[in-house]
Amino acid sequence: MASITIRNLSKTYGDVADAPAVKDVNISVPDGTFLTLLGPSGCGKTTTLRLIAGYITPDTGEILVGERQVSSPAAVVPPEQRGMGMVFQNYAIWPHKTVFENVAFGLKLRRHSHAEIQKQVQKSLEQVGLSGYESRFPNELSGGQQQRVALARSLVVEPEILLLDEPLSNLDAKLREHMRSELKELQRRTGITFVYVTHDQAEALALSDQIVVMHRGAVQQMGSPYEVYERPANRLVADFMGLMNSFQGQVEPGANGAATMTLADGTALQVPAPAGLVDKKNAEMVVRPENITLRAAEGHSGGLQGVVTAQTFLGNLMELTVRLSFGQEIRVQSHPLTKFSVGDAVSLALNAESVSVFVQA
C-alpha cells in the first residue's frame, strides 16, 4: 500500500491565471486512509484527483507516492505506471462486454495468464458481492451492480491507491446510502488508500477518515469528519458543512480560553475564544440547529428568548423556527416528539462547546 504527499500543487487552465483550478495545495495522505476531497462544483477537487491520477501535468509543485515522485512540472509518470485504480462517475464499463470481460480487461492488457485472470477476477467479484454475475451484460444489472463492476475492475489489478470521482452520484438515495456502507467496508477490508471526490457533505462525513474541504482551488481545512463539522476553520467551511444559525455581535477575551460574545440585544454568551483574540472585536457566531436546546420560557429568564413561529416534522427530527426577542429568526432541530407548538414562548440554551466564532476584519 502507499501514502500520498502533495506539495505546493497548482494548476491553471488557459489564460485565467488569476483564477487557478488548483492553488498551492498541500495534502498528506497516510497509507490506508480514506480521504475525501469535498467542496462545491468548481472548487478544484476533481482537478486535484486528476493530477493525482496523472492525467494532468501540474504547473507547480509535486506529488509523491511513498517516496517516489510521480508528478512535477518537468515529468509525469503515466497513469498506468502509478499503481492506482480509478472509478469514474459514469462507471465507464463496456456495454458489449460481460461482467467477467469488463473486470478482466486490465489483466489482459498486462498479459496475465488465463489461470491468473480467472483467479483474480473471481476474487475481485467476491470482494464487491458479484459472484455469479460473470456472464451478465451491463444492461442486465442495476445501477448499484454496475458501480460494483467498475469497482471490481479497478481492484482486480491490485492497486495501492484507489481514486473515486463522485462514484455514487448517479444512484438513488437509498442505494447511495447502501453503497456508502459497502465502500467503507471494502476500504477497511482491503487496506487500500482511497481518495474520494464528492460534493455531498453527508457522504463525506459517513465515509472518511480525513476530509479536505476546498473552495476556489484552495484547501480551506483538512481534518477528521468531527473536526470539519464541529470545528470549522472559517466561515466558508462552516457554511458548506451543513445548516447553521449566524449571530452578529462583539467578542472580547475572557479567562481560561473563553470569551464573551455580546449580541445585538445585549445578551452576553460565554463562547470559545477565537485564536489570537486580544481585545474586543466585531464577530460572527455560528451554531448548528441541533446544538440549541429549547425550554419553556416560564422559569427561565435571561439569555436568549423567543417565540416558535413554525415547525416541520422531518421523521427523525422536528425542525422549529424561532423568532428571537430582537427579531432574528433561527432554526432549531430536536427530538421528533418535542412538545412545543407555534406561538409558544421559549428560552434557548446554546451548547457552548459547539459554537464557532469568527472575528471580522
C-alpha positions in Angstrom: 0.0 0.0 0.0 1.1 3.6 -0.3 0.9 7.1 1.2 0.4 10.3 -0.9 2.2 13.6 -0.4 1.1 16.7 -2.3 3.3 19.7 -2.1 2.6 23.3 -3.3 0.4 21.9 -6.2 -1.1 24.4 -8.6 -2.8 24.1 -12.0 -4.3 26.9 -14.2 -6.2 26.3 -17.4 -5.8 28.6 -20.4 -5.2 32.3 -19.6 -7.1 32.6 -16.3 -4.0 33.0 -14.2 -6.0 35.0 -11.6 -8.4 32.0 -11.1 -6.4 28.8 -10.9 -8.2 25.5 -10.8 -5.9 24.3 -8.1 -3.9 26.8 -6.0 -0.9 25.9 -3.7 -2.4 22.6 -2.4 -0.6 20.8 0.3 -2.0 17.4 1.5 -0.6 14.4 3.3 -2.5 11.1 3.0 -1.2 8.3 5.3 -1.1 4.8 4.0 -4.5 3.1 4.3 -6.5 6.3 4.8 -9.9 7.1 3.3 -9.5 10.7 2.3 -12.3 12.7 0.8 -11.9 15.9 -1.3 -15.1 17.8 -0.6 -16.5 21.1 -2.0 -19.0 22.7 -4.4 -18.8 22.4 -8.2 -15.7 24.2 -9.5 -13.7 24.1 -6.2 -10.8 22.1 -7.7 -11.5 18.7 -6.2 -11.8 16.8 -9.5 -8.7 18.6 -10.9 -6.8 17.6 -7.8 -7.9 14.0 -8.3 -6.9 14.0 -12.0 -3.5 15.5 -11.0 -3.0 12.6 -8.6 -4.1 10.1 -11.3 -1.5 11.5 -13.7 -4.0 12.7 -16.4 -2.8 16.4 -16.0 0.6 18.0 -15.6 0.9 20.4 -12.7 2.1 24.0 -13.2 3.9 24.0 -9.9 4.5 21.5 -7.0 4.9 17.8 -6.9 3.0 14.6 -6.0 4.8 11.7 -4.3 3.5 8.1 -3.7 5.5 6.9 -0.8 9.0 8.3 -1.6 8.5 8.1 -5.4 7.8 11.4 -7.2 5.1 10.7 -9.8 4.2 14.3 -10.8 6.0 17.6 -11.3 6.0 20.3 -14.0 9.1 18.5 -15.5 7.8 15.0 -15.6 4.6 13.0 -15.1 4.6 9.2 -14.6 1.8 7.8 -16.9 -1.4 6.7 -15.1 -0.9 3.0 -15.9 2.5 3.1 -14.1 1.3 4.6 -10.9 -0.2 1.6 -9.1 -3.6 3.3 -8.9 -7.1 2.4 -9.9 -9.8 4.9 -11.0 -13.6 4.7 -10.6 -15.5 7.3 -12.6 -18.8 8.9 -12.0 -20.4 7.3 -15.1 -18.9 3.8 -14.4 -17.2 3.7 -17.8 -17.9 0.0 -18.3 -18.3 -1.5 -21.8 -21.9 -2.4 -22.6 -20.9 -5.0 -25.2 -18.7 -7.0 -22.7 -19.8 -9.3 -19.9 -19.1 -8.6 -16.3 -16.2 -11.0 -16.5 -14.8 -9.4 -19.6 -15.1 -5.9 -18.1 -13.3 -6.9 -14.9 -10.6 -8.9 -16.7 -9.7 -6.1 -19.2 -6.8 -4.6 -17.2 -5.3 -8.0 -16.5 -5.4 -8.9 -20.2 -3.6 -5.7 -21.1 -0.9 -6.8 -18.6 -0.7 -10.2 -20.3 -1.6 -12.3 -17.3 -2.1 -16.0 -17.8 -5.6 -17.4 -18.3 -5.5 -19.1 -15.0 -4.3 -16.0 -13.1 -7.1 -13.9 -14.8 -9.7 -16.4 -13.7 -8.4 -16.4 -10.2 -8.1 -12.6 -9.8 -11.5 -11.8 -11.4 -13.3 -14.2 -9.1 -11.5 -12.7 -6.1 -12.5 -9.2 -7.2 -16.1 -10.1 -7.8 -16.3 -11.7 -4.4 -14.9 -8.5 -2.8 -17.8 -6.5 -4.3 -20.5 -9.2 -3.9 -21.0 -10.0 -7.6 -20.0 -13.7 -7.6 -22.4 -15.5 -10.1 -22.8 -12.4 -12.3 -19.8 -13.2 -14.6 -21.8 -13.8 -17.8 -24.3 -10.9 -17.4 -24.1 -7.8 -19.6 -24.3 -4.2 -18.0 -27.9 -3.7 -19.3 -28.9 -6.7 -17.2 -27.6 -5.1 -14.0 -28.9 -2.4 -11.7 -27.1 0.9 -11.2 -25.5 -0.3 -8.0 -24.4 -3.5 -9.6 -22.8 -1.6 -12.5 -20.9 0.5 -10.0 -19.6 -2.6 -8.3 -18.4 -3.9 -11.7 -16.4 -0.6 -12.0 -15.0 -1.1 -8.5 -14.1 -4.8 -9.3 -12.3 -3.7 -12.5 -10.2 -1.3 -10.5 -9.5 -3.7 -7.7 -8.5 -6.6 -9.9 -5.1 -5.1 -10.8 -4.4 -4.8 -7.0 -3.8 -1.0 -6.9 -2.0 0.6 -4.0 -4.4 3.6 -4.3 -8.0 3.8 -5.4 -9.3 7.1 -6.8 -13.1 7.6 -7.0 -14.7 10.6 -8.7 -18.3 11.0 -7.4 -19.0 7.3 -8.0 -22.4 7.3 -6.2 -23.9 10.5 -7.7 -26.0 8.6 -10.3 -27.7 6.3 -7.7 -31.0 6.9 -6.0 -30.8 8.0 -2.3 -31.4 4.6 -0.7 -29.0 2.7 -2.9 -26.4 5.5 -2.4 -26.6 5.0 1.4 -26.2 1.2 0.9 -23.2 1.6 -1.3 -21.6 4.1 1.1 -21.6 1.3 3.7 -20.2 -1.2 1.2 -17.4 1.2 0.1 -16.3 1.9 3.7 -16.3 -1.8 4.5 -14.4 -2.5 1.3 -11.7 0.0 2.2 -11.4 -1.4 5.7 -11.1 -4.9 4.4 -8.5 -4.2 1.7 -6.5 -1.5 3.5 -6.1 0.4 0.2 -5.6 4.1 0.3 -8.8 5.7 -1.0 -9.1 9.3 -2.4 -12.7 10.1 -3.0 -14.3 13.2 -4.6 -17.8 14.4 -3.7 -19.9 17.5 -3.2 -22.2 15.6 -0.7 -21.4 16.5 2.9 -23.3 13.5 4.4 -21.3 11.2 2.1 -18.0 12.7 3.2 -18.9 12.5 6.9 -20.0 8.9 6.6 -17.1 7.6 4.7 -14.0 9.5 5.6 -11.0 9.2 7.9 -10.0 12.6 6.8 -11.8 15.3 4.8 -10.2 18.1 2.7 -12.7 21.0 2.2 -11.8 23.0 -1.0 -13.0 26.4 -2.3 -11.8 28.2 -5.4 -8.9 25.8 -5.9 -7.5 26.1 -2.3 -7.7 23.9 0.7 -9.8 25.6 3.4 -9.5 22.8 6.1 -8.2 19.3 6.5 -9.3 17.2 9.4 -11.5 14.4 10.7 -15.2 14.5 10.0 -15.8 15.6 13.5 -13.3 18.5 13.2 -14.5 19.9 10.0 -18.2 19.7 11.1 -17.9 20.8 14.8 -14.7 23.0 14.5 -14.8 24.6 11.1 -11.7 26.6 10.3 -13.6 29.5 8.7 -17.0 30.8 7.7 -16.8 29.1 4.3 -16.3 25.6 5.9 -19.0 26.2 8.5 -21.5 27.3 5.8 -20.7 24.4 3.4 -20.8 21.6 6.0 -24.5 22.0 6.9 -27.2 24.2 8.3 -26.2 26.8 10.7 -27.5 29.9 12.5 -25.5 33.1 12.4 -25.4 35.8 15.0 -23.6 39.2 14.7 -22.1 40.9 17.8 -18.9 41.7 19.6 -16.5 39.3 21.2 -13.9 40.0 23.9 -11.4 37.7 25.6 -12.1 36.2 28.9 -10.3 33.7 31.2 -9.2 30.1 30.6 -9.6 30.1 26.8 -13.1 31.5 26.9 -14.6 34.7 25.5 -17.8 36.7 25.8 -20.0 37.3 22.8 -22.4 40.2 23.2 -25.4 40.1 20.7 -27.4 42.9 19.2 -29.9 42.9 22.1 -27.2 43.0 24.8 -27.4 39.3 25.6 -23.9 38.1 26.7 -22.9 34.5 26.0 -19.8 32.5 27.0 -18.1 31.1 23.9 -14.7 29.6 23.0 -12.2 32.3 22.3 -11.1 32.7 18.6 -7.4 32.2 18.0 -5.4 35.4 18.6 -8.2 37.4 20.2 -6.6 40.1 22.4 -9.3 42.8 22.6 -12.9 43.5 21.7 -13.8 42.8 18.0 -16.8 42.6 15.8 -17.5 38.9 15.2 -19.9 36.4 13.8 -21.0 33.4 15.9 -22.4 30.3 14.2 -24.2 27.4 15.8 -25.9 24.4 14.2 -29.6 23.8 14.7 -29.1 20.6 16.6 -26.8 22.3 19.2 -29.6 24.5 20.5 -31.9 23.3 23.3 -35.4 24.7 23.8 -37.1 25.1 27.2 -40.3 26.7 28.2 -39.7 30.4 28.8 -41.6 30.3 32.1 -39.0 29.9 34.8 -36.0 30.5 32.5 -35.4 34.2 32.5 -32.3 35.8 30.9 -30.3 34.5 28.0 -31.9 34.1 24.5 -35.7 34.3 24.5 -38.1 33.8 21.5 -41.3 32.5 20.2 -41.9 29.4 18.0 -43.2 30.6 14.6 -43.2 27.4 12.6 -42.5 23.7 13.0 -41.8 20.9 10.4 -41.9 17.2 11.2 -39.0 15.5 9.3 -39.4 12.0 10.6 -36.2 11.5 12.6 -36.4 15.1 14.0 -38.5 18.1 14.5 -37.3 21.4 13.0 -38.7 24.6 14.6 -38.3 28.2 13.5 -37.9 30.6 16.5 -38.1 34.4 16.3 -35.8 35.8 18.9 -36.7 38.8 21.0 -34.7 41.2 18.8 -36.4 40.0 15.6 -33.9 37.4 14.2 -35.3 34.0 13.1 -33.3 30.9 13.7 -33.8 27.1 13.1 -33.7 24.6 15.9 -33.7 20.8 15.4 -34.7 18.5 18.2 -36.4 15.1 19.0 -39.4 14.4 16.8 -41.6 14.2 20.0 -40.7 17.8 21.0 -43.8 19.2 22.6 -43.5 22.9 21.6 -46.2 24.4 19.3 -46.4 27.5 17.1 -46.9 30.5 19.4 -45.1 29.1 22.4 -42.6 31.3 24.2 -39.3 29.6 24.7 -35.9 30.1 26.2 -32.8 28.9 24.2 -29.6 27.3 25.5 -26.7 27.0 23.2 -24.1 24.3 23.5 -21.0 26.5 24.0 -18.6 23.7 23.0 -20.2 23.5 19.6 -20.3 27.3 18.9 -17.8 28.8 16.4 -16.8 32.4 16.5 -15.1 34.2 13.6 -13.6 37.6 14.1 -14.4 40.0 11.3 -11.7 42.1 9.6 
